[in-house]
Amino acid sequence: MQILFADHDFPNVDLEREIFSAAGLELKLAQCATDAQVIDAARDCAGILLQYAPITAAVVAALPRVGIVSRIGAGFDTVDTEACRSAGVWVANSPDYGVGEVATHALALALASVRNVVRYDTDIDRGQWHYLSAGTMRRPAELTLGIVGLGRIGKRMAHVSRNVFKRVVAFDPLLIDGDFPAYVERAATLEALAAQSDVVSLHTPLDATTRGMIGRGFFAAAKPGLTLVNTSRGAVVVIDDLLAALDAGILRGAALDVLPEEPVPRASKLLADPRVILTPHAAFYSVEAERELRRKAAQNIVTWSRTGRPDYPVVHGTRTPQ
């Protein structure tokens, strides 16, 4: 049985090759950026392992032999889940591999922005040496942290931040009150969260309800001097509206690990603004987390090949191994 590794940006694929070889599966490598490339590469394959490659309705329709697609990551917004569901294709992911890494990265970005860390470093490189060179700052213990999305990572962010900030408030319309930790207050609306938070950290998946949710309306409701942190999905934030909020003084700073377009275009205004901190979609990363991420995504396909069901299903399919 042949499995397509549709795309990746890892230095090597020794881990995946070892996992599939031990299971008697043949690994085929590609670097697919379009659905046409996925279709061409996967014609003789029973499963697809992917990082960013698109799994569209056209891909699903053209590949009747493919029974499973497994994403290296928690998100699966490059996969047309409805098309997969309709065709009986299993969709799987790695939902819990880097919870601690993303939460601590988000906290690091928040504090780097609040404490002017990057701006101080830049000023020193330019020959400035003064505690006010990067502007004034507030004591974190007097600030309110707002969290959008209180899933695994959002809850961990609340936990690691509760002794840093004065208050932790969260907005998550999908959770009942009983699922909120005792130390997290509930905001009834996204706008209510924006109005009372000094720092907002985003931990929401990307879907039709969250795409562009952090835009003009959010910034209009925001408390002046807000710091925005995004380690979730780039398209949750409308970048033009974020830049406008920076220009208007609504935002004190923004710290972004994810963007709607990656890598960041060299002409982007984000690169020229000293109030913006960027990291290269790295919040998930540690040596341990990367290995866990990749192992779980590959193991989904191995388990499906043996039992007809992956370990971490997102879409329950009907196609079985041939």
C-alpha positions in Angstrom: 0.0 0.0 0.0 1.4 3.4 -1.1 1.1 6.6 1.0 1.8 10.0 -0.4 3.7 12.5 1.7 2.2 15.5 -0.1 4.5 18.2 1.2 6.7 19.1 4.2 9.3 21.6 5.3 11.3 19.3 7.6 15.1 18.7 7.1 14.4 15.0 6.4 11.6 12.5 6.5 13.5 9.7 8.3 10.8 9.6 11.1 7.9 9.0 8.7 9.9 6.6 6.5 10.7 4.5 9.6 7.1 4.5 10.8 5.6 3.5 7.4 8.3 1.0 6.7 7.7 -0.8 10.0 4.0 -1.0 9.0 4.8 -2.4 5.5 3.6 0.8 3.8 5.5 2.4 0.9 6.2 6.2 1.2 6.0 8.4 -1.8 7.4 11.9 -1.5 6.3 15.1 -3.2 6.1 18.8 -2.6 2.6 19.7 -3.8 1.4 23.3 -3.7 -1.7 23.0 -5.8 -4.6 20.5 -5.9 -3.6 19.5 -9.5 -0.2 18.5 -8.1 -1.8 16.5 -5.3 -4.0 14.7 -7.8 -1.1 13.8 -10.1 1.1 12.6 -7.2 -1.6 10.5 -5.4 -3.2 8.6 -8.2 -1.9 5.2 -6.9 -2.0 6.0 -3.2 -4.4 4.8 -0.4 -3.6 7.7 1.9 -2.2 11.2 2.0 0.0 12.7 4.7 0.2 16.5 4.4 1.5 19.6 6.0 0.1 22.5 3.9 -1.0 20.9 0.6 -4.6 21.6 -0.4 -7.1 18.7 -0.2 -10.0 20.2 -2.2 -13.2 18.8 -3.5 -11.4 18.3 -6.9 -8.8 16.2 -5.1 -11.3 14.1 -3.4 -13.3 13.5 -6.6 -10.3 12.6 -8.6 -8.8 10.1 -6.1 -11.4 7.3 -5.4 -8.6 5.1 -4.0 -7.6 7.5 -1.2 -9.3 6.5 2.0 -7.6 8.9 4.5 -5.8 12.2 4.7 -3.9 13.0 7.8 -2.7 16.5 8.6 0.6 17.3 10.4 -0.9 19.8 12.7 -4.0 20.5 14.8 -5.7 22.7 12.3 -7.1 21.3 9.0 -8.3 24.4 7.2 -6.5 23.3 3.9 -8.7 20.2 3.8 -12.2 20.4 2.5 -13.8 18.4 5.3 -17.3 18.4 3.8 -16.0 17.0 0.5 -14.2 14.3 2.4 -17.3 13.5 4.5 -19.5 13.2 1.5 -17.0 10.9 -0.2 -16.4 8.8 2.8 -12.7 9.8 3.2 -11.3 9.9 6.7 -9.7 13.1 7.9 -7.3 13.0 10.8 -4.9 15.3 12.6 -2.5 15.7 15.5 -4.7 17.7 18.0 -2.6 17.7 21.2 1.0 17.6 20.3 2.3 21.1 21.3 -0.2 22.6 23.8 2.5 23.7 26.2 4.8 25.1 23.4 2.1 27.3 21.9 0.9 28.6 25.2 4.3 29.5 26.4 5.2 31.0 23.1 2.0 33.2 23.3 3.0 34.3 26.8 6.5 35.0 25.6 5.2 37.2 22.8 2.8 39.0 25.1 5.5 39.8 27.6 8.0 40.7 24.9 5.5 43.3 23.6 4.4 44.6 27.0 7.9 44.9 28.2 9.3 46.4 25.0 12.0 43.7 24.8 12.5 43.7 21.0 12.4 47.5 20.7 15.0 47.8 23.5 17.3 45.4 21.6 16.8 47.4 18.3 17.5 50.7 20.1 20.7 49.3 21.6 21.8 48.2 18.1 21.3 51.8 17.0 23.3 53.2 19.8 20.5 54.2 22.2 20.8 53.2 25.9 18.0 54.5 28.0 15.1 52.8 29.8 12.6 55.1 28.1 13.9 54.7 24.6 11.1 52.3 23.6 8.4 54.2 25.4 6.5 53.7 28.6 5.0 50.4 29.9 2.6 49.1 32.5 3.1 46.5 35.2 1.7 43.2 33.9 0.3 42.4 37.4 -2.1 45.3 36.9 -3.2 44.2 33.4 -6.1 42.1 32.2 -5.4 39.2 29.8 -8.2 38.3 27.4 -8.2 34.9 25.7 -10.2 34.1 22.6 -10.9 30.4 22.4 -10.6 28.3 25.6 -9.7 24.9 24.1 -6.6 22.9 25.0 -4.2 25.7 24.2 -6.4 28.5 25.5 -6.8 26.8 28.8 -3.0 26.2 29.1 -2.4 29.9 28.2 -4.8 30.9 31.1 -3.0 28.5 33.4 0.6 29.7 32.7 -0.5 33.4 32.7 -2.8 33.6 35.7 0.1 34.6 38.1 1.5 37.1 35.6 -1.6 39.2 34.9 -4.1 40.6 37.4 -7.1 39.0 35.7 -7.8 36.4 33.0 -11.0 36.8 30.9 -12.0 34.5 28.1 -14.5 34.4 25.2 -15.6 31.1 23.9 -19.3 30.7 22.9 -18.9 26.9 22.5 -18.2 26.2 26.2 -20.6 26.0 29.0 -19.8 27.9 32.2 -18.7 24.6 33.9 -15.9 24.2 31.4 -14.3 27.5 32.4 -11.5 27.2 35.0 -12.4 28.9 38.3 -9.7 31.5 37.8 -11.0 32.6 34.3 -13.8 35.1 34.0 -16.3 34.8 31.1 -16.8 37.6 28.6 -20.3 37.4 27.0 -19.2 38.7 23.6 -16.0 39.3 21.7 -16.5 43.0 21.9 -16.9 42.8 25.7 -13.6 41.0 25.9 -11.9 43.6 23.7 -13.3 46.4 25.9 -11.8 45.2 29.2 -8.5 43.5 28.0 -5.0 45.0 28.0 -3.6 42.0 26.2 -5.7 39.7 23.9 -4.3 36.3 22.9 -6.0 34.3 20.1 -6.4 30.5 20.4 -9.2 29.7 18.0 -9.4 27.4 15.0 -10.0 28.8 11.6 -13.4 28.2 10.1 -16.3 30.1 8.6 -17.2 31.6 11.9 -13.7 32.8 12.9 -12.2 33.9 9.6 -11.7 37.7 9.9 -13.3 37.9 13.3 -10.5 40.1 14.6 -11.2 43.1 12.4 -12.8 46.6 12.4 -15.6 45.8 14.8 -13.2 44.2 17.3 -10.7 47.1 17.2 -13.6 49.7 17.5 -14.6 48.0 20.8 -11.0 47.6 22.1 -9.6 49.3 25.1 -7.0 51.8 23.9 -3.5 50.6 24.3 -4.3 46.9 23.6 -1.6 44.4 22.8 -2.8 41.6 20.4 -1.1 38.2 20.2 -1.9 35.6 17.6 -0.5 32.1 17.7 -3.7 30.5 16.2 -4.4 31.0 12.5 -3.4 34.0 10.4 -6.7 34.5 8.7 -8.5 35.0 12.0 -7.1 38.6 11.9 -7.8 41.2 9.2 -4.3 42.6 8.7 -5.4 45.9 7.1 -7.6 46.5 10.1 -4.8 45.7 12.5 -2.5 48.2 10.8 -5.2 50.8 10.9 -5.7 50.1 14.6 -1.9 50.6 15.1 -2.0 53.9 13.2 -5.0 55.1 15.3 -3.3 54.3 18.6 -5.9 51.6 19.5 -3.2 49.0 19.5 -0.1 49.5 21.6 1.5 46.5 19.9 0.9 43.3 18.0 2.9 40.0 18.3 2.1 37.5 15.5 3.3 34.0 14.9 0.8 33.4 12.1 -0.3 35.5 9.1 -2.8 35.1 6.3 0.1 35.0 3.9 3.3 33.1 4.9 6.1 34.0 4.7 5.4 37.6 5.3 5.7 39.6 2.0 8.8 41.8 2.0 6.7 44.8 1.2 4.3 44.3 4.2 3.9 47.3 6.5 4.2 44.8 9.4 7.9 44.7 8.8 8.4 48.4 9.1 6.4 48.9 12.3 8.5 48.7 15.5 5.4 47.9 17.5 5.0 44.6 15.7 6.8 41.4 16.7 6.8 38.5 14.2 7.9 34.9 14.6 7.8 32.4 11.7 4.9 30.1 12.5 7.2 28.6 15.2 4.9 28.6 18.3 4.4 24.8 17.9 8.1 24.0 17.9 10.3 22.2 20.2 12.3 19.1 19.3 9.9 17.0 21.4 6.8 18.6 20.0 7.8 18.3 16.4 8.6 14.6 16.8 5.2 14.0 18.6 3.4 16.0 15.9 4.9 14.1 13.0 4.6 10.7 14.7 0.9 11.1 15.5 0.0 12.3 12.0 1.8 9.3 10.4 0.5 6.9 13.0 -3.1 7.9 12.0 -2.5 6.3 8.6 -0.8 3.2 10.0 -3.7 2.6 12.4 -6.2 3.1 9.7 -4.4 0.7 7.4 -4.6 -1.9 10.2 -8.0 -1.2 11.7 -10.0 1.0 9.3 -10.0 3.9 11.7 -7.3 6.5 12.6 -6.3 7.4 16.1 -7.4 11.0 15.9 -10.4 11.3 13.5 -11.7 14.7 12.5 -14.1 13.4 9.8 -15.4 9.8 10.2 -15.1 8.2 6.8 -16.4 5.0 5.3 -13.5 4.1 3.0 -11.4 1.1 4.1 -7.9 0.0 3.3 -7.7 -2.0 0.1 
